[in-house]
Amino acid sequence: MQRIENRCIWKKWSGVVLLQLLFSVVFYQAYAQQKTVKASLFEGVVVAGYTDQGAYVNCTGPAIKYSFAPKGNILLGLLPSLKIKEDQVEEGKPKNAWITPTLGVGLTAVFRHLAVQLPAFYSPKTSTADGKWKLGAGLGYKF
C-alpha cells in the first residue's frame, strides 16, 4: 500500500516540477537575447537522482539543446547512467548487481550551474513484472 502511495506522490511532484520548468522557460524567453537550437554531444552536466525505488548517477550525452538565456538551456537527449538499486528477490534466489549501467532518455534544464532532470529509464521484463518505463527526478551540476 505504501508503494502505491509513494508512486502517486512521485507522479504528482514530477508533474509539478515539469510545470515549473515549462513556466520558467516561458518567463526567461521574454528576456533572452538569442534563442538557438543545436545538436550537442556532451554538455558537462553530472546529475544524481531517484528512480524506480533506487538511485542513479548520469551525465548528459548526445542531445538537442535549446538555449533560451545567456546561461540557460534545455536539453532533450540520451543519458548514459549507472543505476544503484538492491534487487528484491526471494531468499536463496540469485540477485542482480547493485550497480548496473543503463541508458535513459530525458529532459534536463540547466540555468548557470544548476541542473534539474526528468529522466525515463526502461526496466526490462522479468518473471514477476512486465517491462515498463520508469520516470525519475534528479539534481545536478554543470561544470
N, C-alpha and C positions, 0 to 999 in steps of 0.2 A: 504494500500500500504506500509505503514511504517513497519507493522508487517512482511510482506514478505521480505522486505529488511533486517530487524533485524534477521530473521531466516537465511537468506543467509550469513550474516556476522558471526553469531554464528557457522554455519556449517563450514565455511572457517577457523575460528580461532580454532575450536575444532580439525579440521584436522591438522592444523599447530602444535598445542600442542602435538597431538598424534605422529606426525613425530619426533618432538623434543625428546619426551620420548623414542621412538624407537632408535634414533641415540645415545642418552645418554647411553642407555643400551649397545649398541654395543661398544661404546667408553670405558665404565667402565669395560666391560667384559675382555678387554685386560689387565687390571690392577688388577683384582680380584684374590685373593689368593685361596679362597674356594667358589665354587658355590654350593648352595644347594636348593632343592625344598622340602618343607614340608607343612603339614597342620597347620593352626593357628586358634585358637578360638577367640582371641582378641589381638590386637596389641597396643592399647593405642593411637590411632590416632583419632583426632577430626577435622572435616572438615566443612567449610561453603562455600556455592556456589550459583550458579544461574541455574535454570532450568524452563522451561515452564512458562515464564513470572512471576516467583516468586523465592523465596529463599529456601534454605534447610540447615539443620544442621544435621550432622550424625557422627557416629563413625563406624569404621570398625568392622565387625562381622566375622563369620566363613569364612575363605579364604584359598586359596592356595598361599603360599609365596615362591617367588624365590629370594634368596639372591645373588647379583652379586658383592657386595663390602662389606668391613667390616661394614660400616654403611649405606648401600644402599640396598633396596629391592623393589620388585614389588608384589603387592597383587591383586589377582583376586577373588572377592567374594561378599558376601551379605553385604548390607549397611542399617542397621536399621536407619531410618531417621524421622525427623519432617519437613514437607513441610509447608512453610509460603506463603500464596497466597490469595489475595482477589478474591472472586467469582464475575464474571461479568455476572449479570443476569438483566432482566428487572425489573423496579420498581414495588414493590408490590409482587414479587415472593420470595419464601424462598431462603436464601443463605446457603452455606456450611460454616463450621467453618473456621477461618483464619488459624489455625494451625491444621494439620492433620498428624497422624502417617502413615508411609508407609515403604515399604521395596523395596530397589533398588538393582541393581547389577552393578558392575563396576570394573574399573581398578584404582588402587591407587599406585603411585610411591612415595617412601619415600627415602630421602637422608639426613642423620643426623636427624634434627628435622623438616625439611620442607616436607610437603606432597602436591602432586598435584593429583587431582582426576578427572576422567572422568566417571560419573555415568549415568545410564539409569533408568528411572522411568516409570511405566506404568500408564497412565491416562485412567480410565475406560470409557466405552461408556456412553454418556448422550443423552438426547432427541435432542440436537443440534449438537453433534460431535461424531465421531467414536472413539473407543478406540485405542490409539497409544502409542508407546514407545517414550519417550521424553529424549533427551540427555542433559547433563549439564556439567558444569565445576566448579571446586572449589579448594580452597587452604586451607591447614590446618597445624596442629602442632602435632608432635609425642612426647608424654610425656616419 
